[in-house]
Amino acid sequence: MKDYTSQHYASRTHEKMREVLMDPNAEGPEVHYHMIRGGNNQNITVWEPGKVGDEYIKTYGHYHVGDISETYRVLSGEGIAVVQKRATGSDGAPIDDEIEGIFVVHIKPGDALFMPSGWGHLVVNTGSGFLVTIDDSPVSFDKIDPVSLPGHADYESVKEMRGFNYYVVERDSQPVLVKNPLYKKVPEVEIIEASEYPFKK
């Protein structure tokens, strides 16, 4: 049996995250979050606390490619998940700058969020310490850089739009949503609790 343990860890650096930040020139920590992948579909993500400018530390964000879904379970900390679905054109292809569905969910320890196929998601750390989650996303170590950029995920569309359709920023010590001006269609949304989130596994 091949030993993949040396490939289990990856980090997402500030330099990489500039591609999807509200203010790509703002200063931030050298590493935004840490990923441990491939533990029999038990993957761990740890977010650093803090902000980049006014924007809270977040994951890069991606859309699932193909019939892939996953469930995030919150082990420690507090945050916000942004889950969005792109509109589709007459040819069935997604329209990157038009969002037809979105949920913004406050998450805390014990919460579980199901991320359905066809939707994109990112998670934001709004707490004062680490945010830690476990998920069941599949990982194949036969792919190039499978931990940092897994092959079942579309990151390029998020890069083109410089992030998701909302940024989560701090205002008066509270998280608020700021629209990404690159999107043509952005539904209005409010932050809900995980108990109100409609998708269940």
One Martini backbone bead per residue (centre of mass of N, CA, C, O) as a GRO file, in nm:
protein
  201
    1MET     BB    1   0.095   0.037   0.024
    2LYS     BB    2   0.073   0.361  -0.026
    3ASP     BB    3   0.237   0.655   0.095
    4TYR     BB    4   0.056   0.979   0.160
    5THR     BB    5   0.137   1.160   0.410
    6SER     BB    6   0.309   1.391   0.264
    7GLN     BB    7   0.018   1.495   0.114
    8HIS     BB    8  -0.194   1.597   0.341
    9TYR     BB    9  -0.062   1.888   0.342
   10ALA     BB   10  -0.193   2.231   0.328
   11SER     BB   11  -0.173   2.576   0.230
   12ARG     BB   12  -0.314   2.908   0.240
   13THR     BB   13  -0.201   3.187   0.109
   14HIS     BB   14  -0.195   3.520   0.071
   15GLU     BB   15  -0.109   3.526  -0.223
   16LYS     BB   16  -0.345   3.347  -0.324
   17MET     BB   17  -0.589   3.513  -0.188
   18ARG     BB   18  -0.580   3.779  -0.356
   19GLU     BB   19  -0.777   3.673  -0.587
   20VAL     BB   20  -1.047   3.691  -0.353
   21LEU     BB   21  -1.033   3.974  -0.247
   22MET     BB   22  -1.157   4.277  -0.179
   23ASP     BB   23  -0.846   4.354  -0.085
   24PRO     BB   24  -0.547   4.268  -0.236
   25ASN     BB   25  -0.360   4.497  -0.071
   26ALA     BB   26  -0.398   4.386   0.189
   27GLU     BB   27  -0.306   4.283   0.486
   28GLY     BB   28  -0.183   3.955   0.603
   29PRO     BB   29  -0.138   3.654   0.668
   30GLU     BB   30   0.062   3.416   0.539
   31VAL     BB   31  -0.167   3.224   0.657
   32HIS     BB   32  -0.511   3.136   0.648
   33TYR     BB   33  -0.505   2.809   0.594
   34HIS     BB   34  -0.552   2.458   0.683
   35MET     BB   35  -0.486   2.127   0.528
   36ILE     BB   36  -0.623   1.795   0.586
   37ARG     BB   37  -0.599   1.515   0.365
   38GLY     BB   38  -0.719   1.169   0.331
   39GLY     BB   39  -0.879   1.049   0.596
   40ASN     BB   40  -1.110   0.876   0.489
   41ASN     BB   41  -1.291   1.128   0.437
   42GLN     BB   42  -1.130   1.310   0.675
   43ASN     BB   43  -1.125   1.644   0.669
   44ILE     BB   44  -0.916   1.922   0.772
   45THR     BB   45  -0.988   2.261   0.883
   46VAL     BB   46  -0.782   2.562   0.956
   47TRP     BB   47  -0.841   2.877   1.076
   48GLU     BB   48  -0.740   3.178   1.100
   49PRO     BB   49  -0.744   3.453   1.268
   50GLY     BB   50  -0.891   3.743   1.135
   51LYS     BB   51  -0.784   3.995   0.890
   52VAL     BB   52  -0.831   4.166   0.565
   53GLY     BB   53  -0.873   4.428   0.672
   54ASP     BB   54  -1.225   4.382   0.696
   55GLU     BB   55  -1.182   4.088   0.613
   56TYR     BB   56  -1.235   3.780   0.675
   57ILE     BB   57  -1.122   3.486   0.708
   58LYS     BB   58  -1.100   3.251   0.428
   59THR     BB   59  -1.184   3.068   0.181
   60TYR     BB   60  -1.165   3.055  -0.154
   61GLY     BB   61  -1.354   2.880  -0.309
   62HIS     BB   62  -1.607   2.656  -0.468
   63TYR     BB   63  -1.709   2.432  -0.715
   64HIS     BB   64  -1.872   2.158  -0.801
   65VAL     BB   65  -1.782   1.871  -0.992
   66GLY     BB   66  -2.034   1.711  -1.050
   67ASP     BB   67  -2.136   1.440  -0.830
   68ILE     BB   68  -2.068   1.647  -0.568
   69SER     BB   69  -2.063   1.618  -0.215
   70GLU     BB   70  -2.079   1.772   0.122
   71THR     BB   71  -1.985   1.771   0.479
   72TYR     BB   72  -1.985   2.002   0.739
   73ARG     BB   73  -1.814   2.006   1.058
   74VAL     BB   74  -1.813   2.168   1.366
   75LEU     BB   75  -1.564   2.178   1.624
   76SER     BB   76  -1.454   2.489   1.620
   77GLY     BB   77  -1.584   2.785   1.662
   78GLU     BB   78  -1.666   3.063   1.431
   79GLY     BB   79  -1.899   3.131   1.151
   80ILE     BB   80  -1.937   3.156   0.783
   81ALA     BB   81  -2.147   3.038   0.524
   82VAL     BB   82  -2.122   3.033   0.165
   83VAL     BB   83  -2.399   2.944  -0.054
   84GLN     BB   84  -2.391   2.899  -0.415
   85LYS     BB   85  -2.580   2.953  -0.731
   86ARG     BB   86  -2.571   2.938  -1.059
   87ALA     BB   87  -2.666   3.026  -1.341
   88THR     BB   88  -2.811   2.918  -1.655
   89GLY     BB   89  -2.792   2.866  -1.973
   90SER     BB   90  -2.920   2.743  -2.273
   91ASP     BB   91  -2.656   2.537  -2.270
   92GLY     BB   92  -2.606   2.470  -1.941
   93ALA     BB   93  -2.413   2.679  -1.858
   94PRO     BB   94  -2.259   2.860  -1.641
   95ILE     BB   95  -2.304   3.182  -1.481
   96ASP     BB   96  -2.076   3.353  -1.302
   97ASP     BB   97  -2.241   3.656  -1.267
   98GLU     BB   98  -2.496   3.465  -1.177
   99ILE     BB   99  -2.717   3.441  -0.900
  100GLU     BB  100  -2.993   3.219  -0.788
  101GLY     BB  101  -2.855   3.111  -0.511
  102ILE     BB  102  -2.854   3.171  -0.142
  103PHE     BB  103  -2.653   3.110   0.161
  104VAL     BB  104  -2.612   3.247   0.497
  105VAL     BB  105  -2.425   3.085   0.767
  106HIS     BB  106  -2.424   3.035   1.093
  107ILE     BB  107  -2.148   2.886   1.275
  108LYS     BB  108  -2.103   2.611   1.515
  109PRO     BB  109  -2.062   2.391   1.735
  110GLY     BB  110  -2.237   2.100   1.588
  111ASP     BB  111  -2.259   2.183   1.312
  112ALA     BB  112  -2.416   2.095   0.988
  113LEU     BB  113  -2.325   2.110   0.632
  114PHE     BB  114  -2.473   2.070   0.323
  115MET     BB  115  -2.313   2.034  -0.001
  116PRO     BB  116  -2.435   2.047  -0.299
  117SER     BB  117  -2.459   1.978  -0.603
  118GLY     BB  118  -2.382   2.278  -0.795
  119TRP     BB  119  -2.249   2.416  -0.560
  120GLY     BB  120  -2.104   2.672  -0.371
  121HIS     BB  121  -1.823   2.734  -0.130
  122LEU     BB  122  -1.758   2.910   0.180
  123VAL     BB  123  -1.548   2.991   0.473
  124VAL     BB  124  -1.571   3.190   0.775
  125ASN     BB  125  -1.380   3.357   1.028
  126THR     BB  126  -1.541   3.530   1.316
  127GLY     BB  127  -1.353   3.464   1.534
  128SER     BB  128  -1.084   3.469   1.788
  129GLY     BB  129  -1.016   3.186   1.675
  130PHE     BB  130  -1.015   2.898   1.570
  131LEU     BB  131  -1.137   2.723   1.288
  132VAL     BB  132  -1.296   2.390   1.289
  133THR     BB  133  -1.319   2.128   1.043
  134ILE     BB  134  -1.508   1.855   0.900
  135ASP     BB  135  -1.489   1.644   0.602
  136ASP     BB  136  -1.611   1.435   0.299
  137SER     BB  137  -1.422   1.495   0.078
  138PRO     BB  138  -1.280   1.385  -0.193
  139VAL     BB  139  -0.952   1.218  -0.244
  140SER     BB  140  -0.690   1.218  -0.497
  141PHE     BB  141  -0.341   1.127  -0.528
  142ASP     BB  142  -0.327   1.123  -0.857
  143LYS     BB  143  -0.330   1.416  -0.845
  144ILE     BB  144  -0.251   1.735  -0.881
  145ASP     BB  145  -0.259   1.887  -0.600
  146PRO     BB  146  -0.508   1.757  -0.413
  147VAL     BB  147  -0.524   1.932  -0.155
  148SER     BB  148  -0.532   2.232  -0.258
  149LEU     BB  149  -0.653   2.132  -0.572
  150PRO     BB  150  -0.902   1.965  -0.638
  151GLY     BB  151  -1.046   1.805  -0.920
  152HIS     BB  152  -1.367   1.849  -0.819
  153ALA     BB  153  -1.291   2.163  -0.842
  154ASP     BB  154  -1.392   2.510  -0.906
  155TYR     BB  155  -1.172   2.798  -0.906
  156GLU     BB  156  -1.167   2.981  -1.163
  157SER     BB  157  -1.444   3.124  -1.135
  158VAL     BB  158  -1.368   3.267  -0.870
  159LYS     BB  159  -1.126   3.421  -0.973
  160GLU     BB  160  -1.272   3.586  -1.198
  161MET     BB  161  -1.470   3.717  -0.954
  162ARG     BB  162  -1.319   3.774  -0.689
  163GLY     BB  163  -1.515   3.572  -0.570
  164PHE     BB  164  -1.791   3.601  -0.423
  165ASN     BB  165  -2.099   3.784  -0.398
  166TYR     BB  166  -1.986   3.795  -0.098
  167TYR     BB  167  -1.855   3.974   0.163
  168VAL     BB  168  -1.702   3.933   0.490
  169VAL     BB  169  -1.733   4.192   0.730
  170GLU     BB  170  -1.634   4.436   0.960
  171ARG     BB  171  -1.890   4.602   1.170
  172ASP     BB  172  -1.903   4.689   1.476
  173SER     BB  173  -1.805   4.384   1.554
  174GLN     BB  174  -1.963   4.278   1.291
  175PRO     BB  175  -2.099   4.083   1.055
  176VAL     BB  176  -2.107   4.170   0.706
  177LEU     BB  177  -2.244   4.231   0.384
  178VAL     BB  178  -2.066   4.258   0.065
  179LYS     BB  179  -2.084   4.330  -0.250
  180ASN     BB  180  -1.982   4.209  -0.554
  181PRO     BB  181  -1.940   4.410  -0.841
  182LEU     BB  182  -1.896   4.172  -1.067
  183TYR     BB  183  -2.188   4.108  -1.028
  184LYS     BB  184  -2.505   4.115  -1.186
  185LYS     BB  185  -2.638   3.885  -0.992
  186VAL     BB  186  -2.772   3.958  -0.656
  187PRO     BB  187  -2.907   3.835  -0.399
  188GLU     BB  188  -3.079   3.880  -0.134
  189VAL     BB  189  -2.952   3.851   0.214
  190GLU     BB  190  -2.942   3.661   0.518
  191ILE     BB  191  -2.843   3.563   0.820
  192ILE     BB  192  -2.841   3.230   0.931
  193GLU     BB  193  -2.910   2.945   1.081
  194ALA     BB  194  -2.851   2.611   1.065
  195SER     BB  195  -3.157   2.533   1.127
  196GLU     BB  196  -3.251   2.699   0.848
  197TYR     BB  197  -3.114   2.514   0.665
  198PRO     BB  198  -3.236   2.316   0.392
  199PHE     BB  199  -2.997   2.121   0.366
  200LYS     BB  200  -2.999   1.763   0.365
  201LYS     BB  201  -2.859   1.437   0.386
   0.00000   0.00000   0.00000
